[in-house]
Amino acid sequence: MNAIVDFLNTIFWGYVLIYGLLAVGVYFTIRLRFQQILRFGEMFRVVLAAPKTDKEGISPFQALCTSLASRVGTGNIAGVAVALNLGGPGAIFWMWLVALVGMATAYSESTLAQLYKVHDSSTDSAVYRGGPAFYIARGLGLPWLGGVFSVCLIISFGLVFNAVQANSIADAMVGAFGVPKIATGLVLAFLTAFVIFGGIRTIATVAEYVVPFMAGIYLLVALYVVVTNITEVPGMLGHIVASAFGFAEVGGGVAGGVAAAMLNGVKRGLFSNEAGMGSAPNIAAAATPVPHHPSSQGLVQALGVFIDTLVICSCTALMILLSGAYVPGGELTGTQLTQSALQEHVGAFGPYFIAIAIFFFAFTSIIGNYSYSEMAMAFLGLGSTTGLLVLRCLVLLMVVWGALQAVATVFNTADASMGLMATINLIAIVALSGTVVKLTRDYFAKRARGEEPTFDASEMPELKGIDRSIWQRD
């Protein structure tokens, strides 16, 4: 079993996904005419638009916060430190680059999720259901492949990755406060149960308040570090760019030079922002977009990639690089490196702050990941009250188990499951790229005419598999 899983991970993560995710991001960037850069302001316009009443949908801002709850996790703290340790400062530049092209991928997959979403009445608190499984089944006519995707999503995001997040929290609590792992696991399971038993709407409401709070506090601390070291910031940014292309010496600890910087930056960037993985579109489908057009929710989720990598990951990188704790290829890495760096900047409070940040980042990842698996359950026809009860109990068990121990084989299996899931999603969105382009042109043509871009399904009768009752004009 180990040999099979390791082989699959080598194929998926060594070849298919590292290059596939990057290639698909470049493809959509070119095909959509660099809209993530040229239309950047439109992302804020749709996020800040006043939500409209819709009993089946959550607001665009809630969808953004819920996707950020999953995107912003321990990778933003530990993952950035690992990238710096293995790839040097230049790795951060490649993280930025992969986020820029990833914004186009995130836009495309979430636009498709909106277009192919469906009504749902399987539970009392019904919300729109959608995501990659739905556009694979309804857009490509391959329901069996949508089923494979859904199973992989539940295994990886719904169960095992939540155990990984719980393990990170437990380790942080032991290291900073000496709290026993079992106590952390039980408290975490209680908090998780309180949120996920309320369903998608409760998760969205919690994320709407917790995510801006946690990200805001983290950014304020980072801003303090930047301001107190402001004279060094321009030189450090220049050093990051120079190191990315081999124009600066990064120290003997980093082997591989430009190649190491590129590989580690691309890997950590992709793992952090999840663009193309097929995860965030599941919650994007639950939103009632404003304006009422599939592309507007795509723009919202593209902004999520920007916030995750270009804002939060950059803050972590600067806090580390502006400290004396960073030694390329040194013994300190991961969470310990970030804690040591912040301790230099703010004193003894630093390690405690990072432990608390990990708690919030990882906890919100758990509830965000669960929301994705609920969509997958609905696609499989298991979204009834009983089906969701079983899923929620399994999630809580995995949280407690994950806090206590880590079994490498199980986590490697989850990696293979996510690898298959992401591969299926990339093939699907490229196959449906013509639809993405049509929707995008329709949206911006109406905006250019001074109209609010409202999608009317009757204007594109060639589109098959969509629920036209959702996209008809009143």
C-alpha positions in Angstrom: 0.0 0.0 0.0 2.8 2.4 0.9 4.6 1.7 -2.4 1.4 2.3 -4.4 0.6 5.6 -2.6 4.1 6.8 -2.9 4.1 6.1 -6.6 0.9 8.0 -7.1 2.2 10.9 -5.1 5.4 11.0 -7.2 3.3 11.1 -10.4 0.7 13.6 -9.2 2.9 16.0 -7.2 6.2 15.5 -8.9 5.0 15.8 -12.5 1.2 16.3 -13.2 0.2 18.9 -10.7 3.2 21.1 -10.3 3.4 21.7 -14.0 -0.3 21.2 -14.7 -1.6 23.8 -12.2 1.0 26.3 -13.4 0.3 25.6 -17.1 -3.5 25.9 -16.6 -3.0 29.1 -14.8 -0.9 30.5 -17.6 -3.5 29.2 -20.2 -6.4 31.0 -18.5 -4.4 34.1 -17.9 -3.7 34.4 -21.6 -7.2 33.3 -22.8 -8.9 35.7 -20.4 -6.5 38.5 -21.5 -4.8 39.1 -18.1 -8.1 40.1 -16.5 -6.9 39.3 -13.0 -4.5 42.3 -13.4 -6.4 44.6 -15.8 -9.8 44.0 -14.0 -8.4 43.9 -10.5 -10.7 46.7 -9.3 -13.8 44.8 -10.4 -13.0 42.1 -7.7 -13.5 44.6 -4.9 -16.6 46.0 -6.6 -18.4 42.7 -6.5 -17.2 41.7 -3.0 -18.4 45.0 -1.5 -21.7 45.1 -3.4 -24.7 45.1 -1.1 -26.0 41.5 -0.8 -29.5 40.8 -2.2 -32.1 38.6 -0.4 -32.1 35.0 -1.5 -33.3 32.3 0.8 -31.0 29.7 -0.9 -27.8 31.6 -1.1 -25.1 33.1 1.1 -23.6 36.5 0.4 -20.5 37.0 -1.8 -18.6 38.2 1.2 -19.5 35.1 3.2 -18.4 32.9 0.3 -15.1 34.8 0.2 -14.6 34.4 3.9 -15.5 30.7 3.9 -13.1 30.0 1.1 -10.4 32.0 2.9 -11.1 30.0 6.0 -9.9 27.0 4.1 -7.1 28.7 2.0 -5.6 30.5 5.0 -4.1 27.7 7.2 -0.9 26.6 8.7 0.7 26.9 5.2 0.6 30.6 5.5 2.8 30.4 8.7 4.8 27.2 8.5 4.7 26.7 4.7 6.3 30.0 3.9 9.1 29.4 6.4 9.7 26.0 4.8 9.8 27.6 1.3 12.4 30.2 2.5 14.5 27.5 4.2 14.6 25.2 1.2 14.5 27.8 -1.7 15.8 31.0 -0.2 14.2 34.5 -0.5 13.7 33.9 -4.3 11.0 31.3 -3.5 8.7 34.2 -2.4 8.8 35.8 -5.8 7.7 32.5 -7.4 4.9 32.2 -4.8 3.7 35.7 -6.0 3.9 34.6 -9.6 2.0 31.4 -9.1 -0.7 33.3 -7.2 -1.0 35.8 -10.1 -1.7 33.1 -12.7 -3.7 31.1 -10.1 -6.1 34.0 -9.8 -7.2 33.2 -13.4 -7.7 29.5 -12.6 -9.6 30.3 -9.4 -11.9 32.7 -11.4 -12.6 30.0 -14.0 -13.4 27.1 -11.7 -15.7 29.3 -9.5 -17.5 30.8 -12.4 -18.3 27.3 -13.7 -19.4 26.3 -10.2 -21.9 29.2 -10.1 -23.2 28.4 -13.6 -23.9 24.8 -13.0 -25.2 25.1 -9.4 -28.6 23.6 -8.5 -31.5 24.0 -6.1 -31.4 21.7 -3.1 -34.2 20.7 -0.7 -32.7 17.7 1.0 -32.3 19.4 4.3 -34.3 22.0 6.2 -31.7 24.7 5.7 -31.2 24.2 2.0 -28.6 26.2 0.1 -27.5 26.1 -3.5 -25.4 23.0 -4.2 -22.6 23.0 -6.8 -18.8 22.7 -7.4 -16.6 20.7 -9.7 -18.6 17.5 -9.4 -21.6 19.3 -10.7 -19.9 21.0 -13.7 -18.2 17.7 -14.5 -21.5 15.9 -14.5 -23.7 18.6 -16.0 -21.3 20.4 -18.2 -19.2 17.5 -19.5 -21.9 14.8 -19.1 -19.7 12.6 -17.0 -21.6 12.0 -13.7 -19.4 9.0 -12.8 -16.3 11.2 -12.9 -18.1 13.7 -10.7 -18.6 10.9 -8.3 -14.9 10.0 -8.2 -14.1 13.6 -7.6 -16.6 13.8 -4.7 -15.2 10.7 -3.0 -11.7 12.1 -3.3 -12.8 15.4 -1.9 -14.5 13.9 1.2 -11.5 11.7 2.0 -8.9 14.4 1.6 -10.5 17.7 2.6 -13.4 16.4 4.7 -11.6 13.9 6.8 -7.8 13.6 6.7 -6.7 17.2 6.1 -8.9 18.2 9.1 -6.8 15.7 11.2 -3.7 17.4 9.9 -5.0 20.8 10.9 -5.9 19.5 14.4 -2.4 18.0 14.7 -0.9 21.4 14.0 -3.0 23.1 16.6 -2.2 20.5 19.2 1.5 20.8 18.6 1.3 24.6 18.8 -0.6 24.5 22.1 1.9 22.0 23.6 4.8 24.1 22.5 3.5 27.5 23.6 1.3 26.8 26.6 2.0 23.2 27.6 -1.7 22.1 27.0 -2.1 18.3 26.7 -3.0 17.1 23.2 -6.1 15.3 24.3 -7.4 18.5 25.9 -6.8 20.4 22.7 -8.4 17.7 20.6 -11.6 17.6 22.8 -12.0 21.4 22.9 -11.4 21.7 19.2 -13.9 18.9 18.5 -16.5 20.8 20.6 -15.9 24.1 18.8 -16.0 22.3 15.4 -19.3 20.6 16.3 -20.8 23.9 17.4 -20.2 25.3 14.0 -20.6 22.5 11.5 -23.9 21.1 13.0 -25.4 24.4 11.9 -24.7 23.6 8.3 -23.3 25.9 5.5 -25.1 29.0 6.7 -23.7 28.8 10.2 -20.2 28.1 8.8 -20.5 31.1 6.5 -21.7 33.4 9.3 -18.8 32.3 11.6 -16.3 32.7 8.8 -17.7 36.2 8.0 -16.7 37.4 11.5 -13.7 35.2 12.4 -11.7 35.3 9.2 -11.5 39.1 8.8 -10.6 39.3 12.6 -7.8 36.7 12.4 -6.4 38.1 9.2 -6.7 41.7 10.4 -4.8 41.0 13.6 -2.1 39.1 11.8 -1.7 41.9 9.2 -1.5 44.5 12.0 1.4 42.7 13.6 3.1 42.3 10.2 2.5 46.0 9.5 4.2 46.9 12.9 7.2 44.8 11.9 7.4 46.4 8.4 7.1 50.0 9.8 9.7 49.4 12.5 12.1 48.1 9.8 10.9 50.3 7.0 14.4 51.3 5.8 15.2 47.7 5.1 12.0 46.8 3.3 12.9 48.2 -0.2 16.2 46.4 -0.2 14.6 43.2 1.0 12.0 43.3 -1.8 14.8 43.8 -4.3 16.7 40.9 -2.7 13.7 38.6 -3.2 13.4 39.5 -6.9 17.2 39.2 -7.4 17.3 35.9 -5.6 14.5 34.5 -7.8 16.7 34.9 -10.9 20.0 34.0 -9.3 21.3 37.6 -9.3 21.9 37.6 -5.5 23.8 35.3 -3.3 21.4 33.6 -0.8 24.0 31.7 1.3 25.5 28.3 1.1 22.6 26.6 2.9 20.3 26.6 -0.1 21.2 24.0 -2.7 20.0 24.4 -6.3 19.9 28.2 -6.6 17.2 29.4 -9.0 15.8 25.9 -9.5 15.3 25.4 -5.8 13.7 28.9 -5.4 11.3 28.2 -8.3 10.4 24.7 -7.2 9.7 25.5 -3.6 8.0 28.8 -4.3 5.7 27.2 -6.9 4.9 24.2 -4.6 4.1 26.3 -1.5 2.2 28.8 -3.5 0.0 26.2 -5.1 -0.6 24.4 -1.8 -1.5 27.6 0.0 -3.9 29.2 -2.4 -5.5 26.0 -3.7 -6.3 27.5 -7.1 -7.2 24.8 -9.5 -7.6 22.1 -6.7 -11.4 22.1 -7.0 -12.0 23.0 -3.4 -13.1 26.6 -3.2 -15.6 26.3 -6.1 -17.8 24.2 -3.7 -18.5 27.2 -1.5 -18.5 29.6 -4.4 -21.6 27.8 -5.8 -23.5 28.5 -2.6 -23.4 32.2 -3.0 -26.0 34.5 -4.5 -23.8 36.6 -6.8 -24.0 40.3 -7.0 -24.4 41.2 -9.8 -26.4 38.1 -10.7 -23.9 36.6 -13.1 -21.6 33.5 -12.7 -18.5 35.6 -13.4 -19.0 37.9 -10.4 -18.4 35.0 -8.0 -15.4 34.0 -10.1 -14.0 37.4 -9.5 -14.7 37.1 -5.7 -12.7 33.9 -5.5 -9.8 35.3 -7.6 -9.5 37.9 -4.9 -9.3 35.1 -2.3 -6.1 33.8 -4.0 -4.6 37.4 -3.9 -5.4 37.8 -0.2 -4.0 34.4 0.7 -0.7 34.5 -1.1 0.2 38.0 -2.1 -1.0 39.5 1.2 -0.8 37.0 4.1 2.1 34.8 2.9 4.1 38.0 2.0 3.6 39.3 5.5 5.0 36.0 7.0 7.9 36.2 4.6 8.8 39.8 5.5 8.6 39.1 9.2 11.1 36.2 8.8 13.4 37.9 6.3 13.6 41.1 8.4 14.8 39.2 11.4 18.1 37.6 12.2 16.5 34.2 12.8 16.5 33.4 9.1 19.5 31.4 7.9 19.2 29.8 4.5 19.2 26.0 4.9 19.5 26.4 8.7 18.1 24.1 11.3 15.1 26.3 12.2 12.2 25.9 9.8 8.4 25.7 9.7 6.5 27.2 12.7 9.6 27.4 14.9 11.3 29.7 12.4 8.3 32.0 12.2 8.0 32.0 16.0 11.7 32.8 16.5 11.6 35.6 13.9 8.6 37.3 15.5 10.2 36.9 19.0 13.0 39.1 17.7 10.5 41.7 16.5 8.0 41.9 19.4 9.7 40.0 22.3 8.5 37.0 24.3 4.9 37.6 23.0 5.9 36.5 19.5 5.8 32.7 19.9 2.5 32.9 21.8 1.0 35.1 19.1 2.0 32.6 16.4 0.5 29.7 18.4 -2.7 31.6 18.7 -2.6 32.5 15.0 -2.1 28.8 14.1 -5.1 28.0 16.2 -7.4 30.4 14.4 -6.0 29.7 10.9 -6.2 25.9 11.3 -9.6 25.9 13.1 -11.2 28.0 10.3 -9.6 25.6 7.8 -11.4 22.7 9.5 -14.8 24.3 9.1 -14.1 25.5 5.6 -12.9 22.1 4.5 -16.1 20.5 6.0 -18.3 22.9 4.0 -16.6 21.5 0.8 -17.3 17.9 1.8 -21.0 18.7 2.4 -21.3 19.8 -1.2 -19.7 16.5 -2.3 -22.2 14.5 -0.1 -25.1 16.3 -1.8 -23.8 15.4 -5.2 -23.5 11.7 -4.2 -27.1 11.8 -3.0 -26.0 11.5 0.6 -26.9 15.1 1.6 -29.9 14.1 3.8 -30.0 14.8 7.5 -28.8 11.3 8.3 -26.0 11.4 5.8 -24.7 14.7 7.0 -24.9 13.5 10.6 -22.6 10.6 9.8 -20.1 12.9 8.0 -20.1 15.4 10.9 -19.4 12.7 13.4 -16.6 11.3 11.3 -15.1 14.8 11.0 -15.1 15.2 14.8 -13.5 11.8 15.3 -10.7 12.8 12.9 -10.2 16.1 14.7 -9.6 14.3 18.0 -7.5 11.5 16.4 -5.4 14.1 14.5 -4.7 16.1 17.6 -3.3 12.9 19.3 -1.2 11.4 16.6 -0.1 11.5 12.9 0.1 8.4 10.8 2.2 9.1 7.7 0.4 6.5 5.5 -3.0 8.0 6.1 -1.7 11.5 5.3 0.1 10.3 2.1 -3.2 8.6 1.0 -4.9 12.0 1.4 -2.3 13.6 -0.8 -2.9 11.0 -3.5 -6.6 11.5 -3.2 -6.2 15.2 -3.5 -3.9 14.7 -6.4 -6.5 12.7 -8.3 -9.1 15.2 -7.4 -7.1 18.2 -8.7 -6.1 16.4 -11.9 -9.8 15.7 -12.7 -10.7 19.3 -12.0 -7.9 20.7 -14.2 -9.0 18.6 -17.1 -12.7 19.6 -16.6 -12.1 23.4 -16.5 -9.8 23.3 -19.6 -12.5 21.3 -21.4 -15.1 23.9 -20.4 -12.8 26.9 -21.0 -14.9 28.0 -24.0 -17.9 28.5 -21.6 -15.7 30.5 -19.2 -14.6 32.8 -22.0 -18.3 33.3 -23.2 -19.4 34.2 -19.7 -16.5 36.6 -19.2 -17.1 38.4 -22.4 -20.8 38.7 -21.7 -20.1 40.1 -18.2 -17.6 42.8 -19.3 -19.5 43.7 -22.4 -22.6 44.6 -20.3 -20.4 46.4 -17.8 -18.9 48.4 -20.7 -22.4 49.4 -21.8 -23.1 50.8 -18.4 -25.5 47.9 -17.5 -25.4 45.7 -14.4 -24.1 42.4 -15.7 -27.0 40.1 -15.2 -26.8 36.7 -16.8 -29.9 35.5 -18.8 -29.7 31.8 -19.8 -31.9 32.5 -22.8 -29.0 34.5 -24.3 -26.9 31.4 -24.5 -29.2 28.5 -25.5 -26.2 26.4 -26.5 -25.3 25.9 -22.8 -26.5 22.5 -21.7 -27.0 21.1 -18.2 -27.6 24.4 -16.3 -30.6 25.0 -14.1 -32.4 27.7 -16.1 -34.8 28.5 -13.2 -31.8 30.0 -11.4 -30.6 32.1 -14.3 -33.8 33.5 -15.8 -34.7 37.1 -15.6 -37.7 38.1 -13.4 
